[in-house]
Amino acid sequence: MSARALTHLPISGGPAGLDAVLPALRAALAGQGPALALTPLESTPSQHGQRLLAALAPGESLESDDVALVIGTSGSTGHPRGVLLTSELLRRSAAVSLARIGGPGRWVVALPLHHIGGVMTLVRSIEAGLDPVADASLGGVTRFEPAAFVEVTADALAQSKADGARLYTSLVPTQLARLSSHAEGLRALAAYDAVLAGAAATPPDLLSLLRESGVNVVVSYGMTETCGGCVYDGVPLDGVEISLAEVTDDVGRIVVGGSIVAPGYRRDPDLTREFFRTDGFRTGDRGRFGPGDVLDVLGRLDDIVQIGGEGVSVAAVEDAVRSVDGVADVVVVAVDDAEWGSRLFAYVTSDVAERSADRIDEARLIEEVRLHVAGSLGRRAVPEVIVLDAFPLLAAGKVDRAALRESATASNASR
């Protein structure tokens, strides 16, 4: 049994949060401090936050002394998992990433530090011996604003010009989309030696715009269980092995093997045996190999959609909405969204709608649904809520989901 302690470190937003976590992370990686269980700081813990903390299990014995971090998955399925990550894995992942994009450099950090994407920017910074620079929005303390990112880029660029360090950042497609619509956003992105785009699929049109504007954007594929991005522009990093399982017509489940795969899940040996096999980690993604064995990621095998870089379960959102008093039934559909990747629409029938045409009651129900989903599954899972008298039905009496999806697509386009 491990003798190493696991300490819960709730991270506040903004540069102060970065200043607090960086020395603790350095000590954890060096084996000179406790292993860390990272979560966002919440003044009043939500149901989602409580479930995440239970999965991380700080204060209880670790599976192994070489574990440095326990990072939670997004948990929007309603069942968060704590991923065990060792110092060796994290350092190796940082090394092969830096080798691919051009060597050590300075990182501008704009991703949440309790997620693997944000954590890896810090690990790469530690490996490079250069302090990262925090965007003002870090940790959700404020909304990500292109103007603020342009300003912090200018400051970081001045530092790099002074000491000759390369300049990097890692962003999700939602942030890239906002920057591409800002007058100075594309110019700021073009100042970076490399911009990693990950956590969700980058729309092809956005990717083309970025590259045509001189942005060296690198599309990253990976997950917490693989220390973040491990496939860049469809090509595995050194020491990473990609294979396909359950293949049909050249399409199969993506399996990630090699030297960056986590040893398993926190206090869940059954789930570890299910997903961590001898050939690697069995992801929930579909893929195929294109020309030159470049990996083409085709989407999820299950009902998970990506919203602003976080995975959200459509079924879990339906269950959460259905549990709200006054909701008789619900159908949740996901539609493509240029900014967020996907957007959820919850169509509900309600006792309120049947009882009365009072719009105040309907507005209250919509607000209660949104607050409940945010508390249960996180703010990324909150849908647009539309109250109906009845669902459209097919001839066989089933709900016409296609009609609801068309309605949602039209509503989203008119926003």
N, C-alpha and C positions, 0 to 999 in steps of 0.2 A: 504493500500500500504506500502511496506517495506521502512524503512528509512535507511537501511544499505547500505553502498556503495559497489560497485563491482569494484575492481581495476584490470586492466590488468597487469600481471606480465610476460613479456617475459623472458625465462630462457636461459642463455648462457650455453655452454657445459662445461664439465669437473668439477673438484672439486669446482671451483669458482661458478658455477651455483648452486651446492648443498648448498654452504655457503650462497648464496643470498636468496634462497627460504626457507630454513629451519626456520629461525626466523619469516618470514612472515607467514608461515604455522602454526607455534606454536600460533601466535597471532590470526590468523583466527579461529583456532579450539577453542581457549579460549574465543572467542568473544571480544577480546581486540584490534582487528585490522580489517581492511576491509576484506570482502570476496574476494577471488582471482579467476581470470580467467587466467588459465595457458596456455601459448603457447610457442613453441620454438622460440628463438631469430633468426630473419632473417634480414640480412643487407639490403636486398631489398625484401619486402614482395611479395611472389608468389601469383598467383590467388588462389591457394589452401589455403594459409595462410590468404588471405583476406576474403574468404568465411567462414573459421573457426572463425575468429575474429567477423564477422558479426553475426554468430550463438551464440557466447558467449555474445555479446552485453554489454561490459563493459561500465560503465558510465551511464547506464540506470537503472531504479529502479528494485530491485530484487522482485521476487514473494513472498518471505518470509524472515523475519529477521534471521531465524535460518539457512539459507543457508550459508555454509562456503566456498565451492568451486563450480566452474562451470567448468567441464572437458569436452573437446570435444571428440566425437567419432572419429574414424580414418578418417571419411569423404571421403573415397575413392569412395563412391557411387556418389560423386559430390554434396551431400547435407549434410554437417556436421551438427551435433546436439550438443547442449550444455546440459549436464546432470547436474541437480541440486542435490547437495550433502550437507547434513547437518552435523554439527559437531557430533551430536549424532549417526548418521548412520556410519560415518567414524570410530569413536571410538569403536562402537559396533563391526563393522567388524574386526577391529584390535584385539579386545579382544578375539573373538571366534576363529580367526585364530591362535593366539598365544597359546590359550588353547589347540587347536588340535595338534600343532606341538611340544609342550613341554614347553611353557612358554616364558617370555620375553627374549630377546637376542639382540646381536649386528648384524646389517645388512650390508652386502656389496652390494652396489647399482650399478647396471649396466644397468638398464632399463630407458628409457626416463622419465623425471620427469613431463612432461606435459601429460603423459598417466597414466591411473589408476593404472597399475602395478607398475610403479615407485613411484607414489604418496603414495600408500599403504605401501611401504617399509619405507617411511618417517613417516607415521602416526604410524606404529608399533614401530618405533624407538622412537618417541616422547612418546608413551604410556609406553615403557620400560625404559625411562629415560637415554638412551644411544645414543650417536651421531653415525649416520651411517658413513660408510667408502665408498668413491667414487672410482669406477673403472675409469681408465684414459679415457675410451671411452664414458663416461657418456654424454648423450645429443648429441651424434654423432660428438663430437669434433675430434675424431679419429676413425678409424675402430676398432671394437672389436678384440683384439689380445689375444689369449690364454696365451702367455708369460706374458703379463702385468697383466692379471687376476690372474695368479699363484702368481705373486709378491705381489699384493694387498691382496690376501688371506693369504699369509704368515704374512704380517704386521697385519692384523685383527686377525689372530689366536694368534699371540704373545700378543696382547691386551687382548684377551679373556682368555688366560692362566694366565695372570697377575691378572685379576679381577674376574675370574670364570664365566663370562657371556657366554651363549650359542651363537653359531655362525650360522647365516642364510644367504641365498641369494635367489634371485628370478630371473630366466632366461627364455628366450624363447628357443624353440628347436634348432633354428639356432645356438645360442651360445653354447648350450650343445653339438651339433654335432661337432663344431670346437674344443671344449675342449676335446672331446673323441678321437680326432685324434692327440692330442698333447702329447708329451712324459710325461709331468708332469700334464696334465690337469685333468685326472681321479683321480690322487692322491690328487690334490687340492680340487676337488669336494667332495671326501670322507672325507675331514677334517671338513665339515660342519655338524652341527647337523640335518639340513634339507635343501633341495634344492627344492624350488617351481618351477615347470615347467608349464608355462601357455601361454596364448595368442594364441596358436595354438595347434593342435594335435601333440603329441610326437610320432614319428614312433615307432612301437613295437620293432623293432630290436635295436634301440637306447636305449629304455627304459630297455630292457633286459641287454644290455651291461653295462649300468650305475649301475643297481642293482647288477649284478654279480661282479662288481668292488668295491662294498661296499659303493656306493653312496645312501644315504637316500633321494631318489627323490620322491617328492609328486606331483602327477598330479593334477593341479588346473583348475577348470572350472568356468568361470564367465565372466562378462563384466562390462563396466563402470556403467551401470544402476543398478548393484548389488554390487557396491563398490569393483569391482574386483572379485577374486576367492572366491566362496562361496560353492563349492563342491570339496572336496579333495578325490582323489582316488575313485570317484564315490559315496561318502557318503556326504550328506549335513552337513555343519557346524551347530552347535547348534543354534536353532532359525530360521533356513532356511527350507523352505518347497518346495519340488519339485513335480510337477504334470505334466501330459501330456494332451494336448488338440488336437482336430481334429485327433483322433486316428484311424489308419487303420492297421490291422494285428499287433497289439501291438506296433506300431511305431507312434509317434505323435510329435506335437510341444512342446518343453520344456517350462514350465511356472515356474518361480521362484517367490516364495512368502516368507513372513516372515519379519524379523526385519532388513534386510539390503537392502531393495529395495528403490531406489530413489523416490522422490515424483513426478518427471516428467521431461519434457524437457523445456529448457529456452525459454520463450516467444512463446510457441507453444502449446496451450491448445488442439487443435484438435489432434495433434500427441500424446500428453499425454493421451487423452481419448482412443485412438486407441490401445496403447501398454500397458498402466498401468491400469489393471482391478482389480476388487475386489479380484480375486484369485491370483494376482501377475503380474509380468512383463512377457509379451508374447515375448519370444526370437524368433530369426529367425533360431533356430537350431532344428534338428530332434533328437529324442532319444527314448530309451526304457529302461525298468527296467529288469535287469538280476537277477540271483540268489541272494537272500538276499536283494532284492530291491536296488541293486547297479545300479546307473545310467550309461548307455552306450550312449555316445554322438556320433551320427552317421554322423553328417555333417550339412551343411546349407540347408535351405529350398529354398533359392534363388540362385543367381549365384555368391555369394561372396566366394572367395577363400582366404586362409590364406598364406601370404608371409612374412616370417621373423617375425611373430607375429602380423601382421596388416592385416585387412580385405580389400580386393580389389575387386571391382565389374568388372567382365569381360565385361559386357555391357557398363559400363562407360568408360573403356579403349578403346573399339571399337569406341564409339562416339568421344572420344578425338582424336584418330588416324585419323578417317574419316574427321575431320575438318581441317587437315593439307593440305595446298596447294600442289598439285601434287599427292595426294592419290586419286585414282579413287574409290577403295572399299577396305574393310578390313574384315578379319575374325581373331578373337583372340581366342586361345585355351589355356587351362591350363593343365599342366602335373605335376605329382608328382615329387618332388625333395627332395633328402635325406637331404640336408642342409637347404633349405629355406621353406620346406613344400610344396610349389607349385612354378612353374615358368611359366610365360606367354610368348607365342610366337604370334606375330602379322604377319599374312601373308597379304601382300598388293599387289594390282595391281595398277600401276601408269602410269600417262601420260609420265613420264620419260622413263619407260621401253618400252612403245609403240613407243616413238619417237626415241630413240637412245640406243645403247648398251654401251654408255659412262659410265663406272663404277664410275667416279668421281661424276656425277650427282646422281647416285643411292646412293653412300655413303653419299652425302649431304642430300638427302631425309631421309635416315635412321637416321642421326644425328638430323634433324629437328623434326622428329617424337618423338624421345627419349626425346629431350629437352622440347617439348610441353607437353608430358604426365607427365614428372617430375614436370613442373610448374603448371599443371592443377590438378593433382591428387596425387602428392607426388612421391618420388623416388622409393618406393616399388612397385608402379604400372607400372614402366617402363618395357616394354616387349623387348624380342629379336625380331628384325624386319627382315623379309625375303621378298624380292621383287620377285613376280612371274609375268610371262607373262599372266597367266590365272589361275583361281582356278580349281582344279579337280572337276568334276561334276558327280552326280549320273544319272541314266537313266532318272529320271523325271526332270532333269535339275537343281536340287538343289545342292548347294555346298556340297561336300563330306567332312564333318567335321571330320569324323572318319579317313579318309586318312591323313588329315592335322595333327590330333592329333598323329597318328602313326609316321609321319615325325618329329613332335616336340619331341616326346618321344625318337626317335633315335638320334636326334640332341643333346638333353639334355644328353643322356647316353654317347655321345662321347666327351663331354666337358672335 
